[in-house]
Amino acid sequence: MPRLVPRLQDAAERLRALGGEPAAEGRLQAALAAIEAVRLDLLRLHAGRGSADQLTRDLEAARQLGARVDAALGARAVVDDAVPTPA
């Protein structure tokens, strides 16, 4: 878990840099929602009201989302490298 949240935060920053693209916006919102879900689960656990099972489910969902975002950003980088930028 310690690496997951910073990885999602990094992905969110990279998605923000794409600025306004509908696909990037959707992925950005999903990444932010995953970070928030994990944060809330941790707060609930700390308060004695959450469950480890819910945290585990949200962490797994966040990991899967992170993998999809990484793949999309990687594909975007390949396309950007292959297509010349208009001057």
Secondary structure by P-SEA (a helix, b strand, c coil): caaaaaaaaaaaaaaaaacccaaaaaaaaaaaaaaaaaaaaaaaaaaccccaaaaaaaaaaaaaaaaaaaaaaaaaaaaaaaccccc
